[in-house]
Amino acid sequence: MKNIGKEINQSEAFLKKEDFQKNILRKLNAERDKVKKGGGDKAIEKHHSKGKLTARERINKLVDDPKTFYELNTFCAYGMY
């Protein structure tokens, strides 16, 4: 396959769009981290006080390497509760 061979555009418009995309990605990652808390610290503590594990904790015990597990539909019910 032939390379396009163009240098990355460093114009002001490009840099502005790049900054915009990075900001969106930061927000998305922050929201994903909230979702992964599964109801927050209070809900997690409630599970632990009953001797239970959260769903993500159970998955981490089942898979060989939790770093290789890719969660699909992280935002499936986002904003519903």
Backbone as JSON Lines, residues from 0, in Angstrom:
{"i":0,"aa":"M","n":[0.84,-1.17,0.0],"ca":[0.0,0.0,0.0],"c":[0.89,1.24,0.0]}
{"i":1,"aa":"K","n":[0.54,2.19,-0.78],"ca":[1.32,3.41,-0.92],"c":[1.02,4.38,0.22]}
{"i":2,"aa":"N","n":[2.07,5.0,0.77],"ca":[1.9,6.0,1.82],"c":[1.35,7.29,1.22]}
{"i":3,"aa":"I","n":[0.56,7.99,2.01],"ca":[0.03,9.27,1.56],"c":[1.15,10.29,1.44]}
{"i":4,"aa":"G","n":[2.06,10.3,2.43],"ca":[3.24,11.14,2.35],"c":[3.04,12.59,2.72]}
{"i":5,"aa":"K","n":[2.02,12.9,3.48],"ca":[1.8,14.29,3.87],"c":[2.21,14.48,5.32]}
{"i":6,"aa":"E","n":[2.75,15.63,5.58],"ca":[3.07,15.99,6.96],"c":[1.77,16.4,7.66]}
{"i":7,"aa":"I","n":[1.76,16.24,8.98],"ca":[0.59,16.65,9.74],"c":[0.46,18.16,9.7]}
{"i":8,"aa":"N","n":[-0.73,18.59,9.41],"ca":[-1.03,20.02,9.33],"c":[-0.93,20.62,10.74]}
{"i":9,"aa":"Q","n":[-0.14,21.64,10.92],"ca":[0.03,22.28,12.22],"c":[-0.6,23.68,12.24]}
{"i":10,"aa":"S","n":[-1.6,23.89,11.4],"ca":[-2.25,25.19,11.35],"c":[-3.02,25.45,12.65]}
{"i":11,"aa":"E","n":[-3.41,26.68,12.85],"ca":[-4.16,27.06,14.04],"c":[-5.48,26.3,14.11]}
{"i":12,"aa":"A","n":[-6.14,26.14,12.97],"ca":[-7.42,25.42,12.92],"c":[-7.22,23.95,13.33]}
{"i":13,"aa":"F","n":[-6.15,23.32,12.83],"ca":[-5.86,21.94,13.18],"c":[-5.61,21.81,14.68]}
{"i":14,"aa":"L","n":[-4.79,22.69,15.24],"ca":[-4.47,22.63,16.66],"c":[-5.7,22.86,17.52]}
{"i":15,"aa":"K","n":[-6.59,23.72,17.07],"ca":[-7.83,23.99,17.79],"c":[-8.72,22.73,17.8]}
{"i":16,"aa":"K","n":[-8.83,22.07,16.65],"ca":[-9.63,20.85,16.56],"c":[-9.01,19.73,17.39]}
{"i":17,"aa":"E","n":[-7.67,19.65,17.37],"ca":[-6.98,18.64,18.16],"c":[-7.25,18.84,19.65]}
{"i":18,"aa":"D","n":[-7.18,20.08,20.11],"ca":[-7.45,20.4,21.5],"c":[-8.89,20.04,21.87]}
{"i":19,"aa":"F","n":[-9.82,20.34,20.97],"ca":[-11.22,20.02,21.19],"c":[-11.41,18.51,21.36]}
{"i":20,"aa":"Q","n":[-10.79,17.72,20.49],"ca":[-10.9,16.26,20.56],"c":[-10.27,15.71,21.85]}
{"i":21,"aa":"K","n":[-9.14,16.26,22.24],"ca":[-8.48,15.82,23.48],"c":[-9.35,16.13,24.69]}
{"i":22,"aa":"N","n":[-10.04,17.27,24.67],"ca":[-10.94,17.64,25.76],"c":[-12.11,16.67,25.84]}
{"i":23,"aa":"I","n":[-12.68,16.31,24.7],"ca":[-13.77,15.34,24.67],"c":[-13.29,14.0,25.23]}
{"i":24,"aa":"L","n":[-12.11,13.57,24.84],"ca":[-11.55,12.31,25.31],"c":[-11.33,12.32,26.82]}
{"i":25,"aa":"R","n":[-10.86,13.45,27.36],"ca":[-10.68,13.58,28.82],"c":[-12.02,13.42,29.53]}
{"i":26,"aa":"K","n":[-13.06,14.07,29.0],"ca":[-14.39,13.98,29.61],"c":[-14.93,12.56,29.54]}
{"i":27,"aa":"L","n":[-14.75,11.91,28.4],"ca":[-15.22,10.53,28.22],"c":[-14.52,9.6,29.21]}
{"i":28,"aa":"N","n":[-13.22,9.75,29.36],"ca":[-12.46,8.91,30.3],"c":[-12.9,9.15,31.74]}
{"i":29,"aa":"A","n":[-13.19,10.41,32.09],"ca":[-13.66,10.72,33.44],"c":[-15.02,10.08,33.7]}
{"i":30,"aa":"E","n":[-15.92,10.14,32.72],"ca":[-17.23,9.52,32.87],"c":[-17.12,8.0,32.94]}
{"i":31,"aa":"R","n":[-16.23,7.41,32.14],"ca":[-16.02,5.97,32.18],"c":[-15.52,5.54,33.57]}
{"i":32,"aa":"D","n":[-14.62,6.34,34.15],"ca":[-14.12,6.02,35.49],"c":[-15.25,6.06,36.52]}
{"i":33,"aa":"K","n":[-16.18,7.02,36.37],"ca":[-17.34,7.08,37.27],"c":[-18.22,5.85,37.1]}
{"i":34,"aa":"V","n":[-18.48,5.47,35.86],"ca":[-19.32,4.3,35.58],"c":[-18.69,3.05,36.17]}
{"i":35,"aa":"K","n":[-17.38,2.93,36.07],"ca":[-16.69,1.75,36.58],"c":[-16.75,1.66,38.1]}
{"i":36,"aa":"K","n":[-17.08,2.77,38.77],"ca":[-17.24,2.74,40.23],"c":[-18.51,1.98,40.61]}
{"i":37,"aa":"G","n":[-19.43,1.81,39.67],"ca":[-20.62,0.99,39.91],"c":[-21.51,1.48,41.03]}
{"i":38,"aa":"G","n":[-21.85,2.73,41.07],"ca":[-22.7,3.26,42.11],"c":[-21.93,4.05,43.15]}
{"i":39,"aa":"G","n":[-20.63,4.07,43.04],"ca":[-19.81,4.87,43.94],"c":[-19.26,4.08,45.11]}
{"i":40,"aa":"D","n":[-18.47,4.75,45.89],"ca":[-17.8,4.12,47.03],"c":[-18.79,3.57,48.05]}
{"i":41,"aa":"K","n":[-19.9,4.29,48.24],"ca":[-20.9,3.86,49.22],"c":[-21.52,2.52,48.82]}
{"i":42,"aa":"A","n":[-21.85,2.38,47.55],"ca":[-22.44,1.13,47.05],"c":[-21.44,-0.02,47.14]}
{"i":43,"aa":"I","n":[-20.19,0.27,46.82],"ca":[-19.15,-0.76,46.89],"c":[-18.97,-1.22,48.34]}
{"i":44,"aa":"E","n":[-18.94,-0.27,49.26],"ca":[-18.78,-0.6,50.67],"c":[-19.97,-1.43,51.17]}
{"i":45,"aa":"K","n":[-21.16,-1.14,50.68],"ca":[-22.35,-1.9,51.06],"c":[-22.2,-3.36,50.63]}
{"i":46,"aa":"H","n":[-21.72,-3.58,49.42],"ca":[-21.47,-4.95,48.94],"c":[-20.44,-5.65,49.83]}
{"i":47,"aa":"H","n":[-19.36,-4.95,50.1],"ca":[-18.28,-5.54,50.89],"c":[-18.74,-5.86,52.32]}
{"i":48,"aa":"S","n":[-19.6,-5.0,52.89],"ca":[-20.08,-5.24,54.26],"c":[-20.94,-6.5,54.34]}
{"i":49,"aa":"K","n":[-21.54,-6.9,53.22],"ca":[-22.34,-8.12,53.16],"c":[-21.5,-9.33,52.75]}
{"i":50,"aa":"G","n":[-20.19,-9.11,52.61],"ca":[-19.3,-10.19,52.21],"c":[-19.38,-10.5,50.72]}
{"i":51,"aa":"K","n":[-19.86,-9.55,49.94],"ca":[-20.01,-9.75,48.49],"c":[-18.96,-8.96,47.73]}
{"i":52,"aa":"L","n":[-18.74,-9.36,46.49],"ca":[-17.86,-8.64,45.58],"c":[-18.73,-7.94,44.54]}
{"i":53,"aa":"T","n":[-18.23,-6.85,44.0],"ca":[-18.94,-6.18,42.9],"c":[-18.78,-7.03,41.64]}
{"i":54,"aa":"A","n":[-19.57,-6.74,40.64],"ca":[-19.5,-7.49,39.38],"c":[-18.1,-7.43,38.78]}
{"i":55,"aa":"R","n":[-17.5,-6.26,38.77],"ca":[-16.16,-6.12,38.2],"c":[-15.12,-6.88,39.01]}
{"i":56,"aa":"E","n":[-15.28,-6.9,40.33],"ca":[-14.35,-7.67,41.17],"c":[-14.47,-9.17,40.88]}
{"i":57,"aa":"R","n":[-15.71,-9.64,40.67],"ca":[-15.92,-11.06,40.34],"c":[-15.28,-11.4,38.99]}
{"i":58,"aa":"I","n":[-15.46,-10.52,38.02],"ca":[-14.86,-10.74,36.69],"c":[-13.35,-10.8,36.81]}
{"i":59,"aa":"N","n":[-12.76,-9.88,37.58],"ca":[-11.3,-9.86,37.74],"c":[-10.77,-11.15,38.36]}
{"i":60,"aa":"K","n":[-11.59,-11.81,39.18],"ca":[-11.16,-13.08,39.76],"c":[-11.29,-14.23,38.76]}
{"i":61,"aa":"L","n":[-12.17,-14.08,37.78],"ca":[-12.4,-15.14,36.79],"c":[-11.41,-15.13,35.64]}
{"i":62,"aa":"V","n":[-11.01,-13.96,35.2],"ca":[-10.14,-13.88,34.02],"c":[-8.68,-14.07,34.44]}
{"i":63,"aa":"D","n":[-7.89,-14.57,33.5],"ca":[-6.47,-14.81,33.79],"c":[-5.72,-13.5,34.05]}
{"i":64,"aa":"D","n":[-5.94,-12.53,33.19],"ca":[-5.27,-11.23,33.32],"c":[-6.3,-10.13,33.13]}
{"i":65,"aa":"P","n":[-6.71,-9.46,34.23],"ca":[-7.74,-8.42,34.12],"c":[-7.39,-7.31,33.12]}
{"i":66,"aa":"K","n":[-6.11,-7.1,32.86],"ca":[-5.7,-6.06,31.91],"c":[-6.09,-6.42,30.48]}
{"i":67,"aa":"T","n":[-6.26,-7.72,30.22],"ca":[-6.61,-8.14,28.86],"c":[-8.11,-8.25,28.64]}
{"i":68,"aa":"F","n":[-8.9,-8.06,29.7],"ca":[-10.36,-8.12,29.57],"c":[-10.87,-6.78,29.05]}
{"i":69,"aa":"Y","n":[-11.62,-6.83,27.96],"ca":[-12.16,-5.61,27.37],"c":[-13.67,-5.6,27.59]}
{"i":70,"aa":"E","n":[-14.12,-4.64,28.37],"ca":[-15.54,-4.54,28.69],"c":[-16.29,-3.85,27.55]}
{"i":71,"aa":"L","n":[-17.3,-4.53,27.03],"ca":[-18.17,-3.95,26.01],"c":[-19.35,-3.25,26.68]}
{"i":72,"aa":"N","n":[-19.88,-2.25,26.04],"ca":[-21.09,-1.57,26.5],"c":[-20.95,-0.95,27.89]}
{"i":73,"aa":"T","n":[-19.82,-0.33,28.15],"ca":[-19.58,0.32,29.43],"c":[-20.67,1.35,29.74]}
{"i":74,"aa":"F","n":[-21.15,2.03,28.71],"ca":[-22.14,3.08,28.9],"c":[-23.56,2.61,28.56]}
{"i":75,"aa":"C","n":[-23.81,1.32,28.61],"ca":[-25.08,0.74,28.18],"c":[-26.29,1.39,28.87]}
{"i":76,"aa":"A","n":[-26.29,1.51,30.17],"ca":[-27.42,2.09,30.9],"c":[-27.04,3.46,31.47]}
{"i":77,"aa":"Y","n":[-26.1,4.12,30.84],"ca":[-25.6,5.41,31.31],"c":[-26.73,6.43,31.43]}
{"i":78,"aa":"G","n":[-26.85,7.05,32.58],"ca":[-27.86,8.08,32.8],"c":[-29.25,7.57,33.1]}
{"i":79,"aa":"M","n":[-29.42,6.26,33.25],"ca":[-30.74,5.7,33.51],"c":[-31.05,5.59,35.0]}
{"i":80,"aa":"Y","n":[-30.02,5.63,35.83],"ca":[-30.24,5.45,37.26],"c":[-29.77,6.65,38.03]}
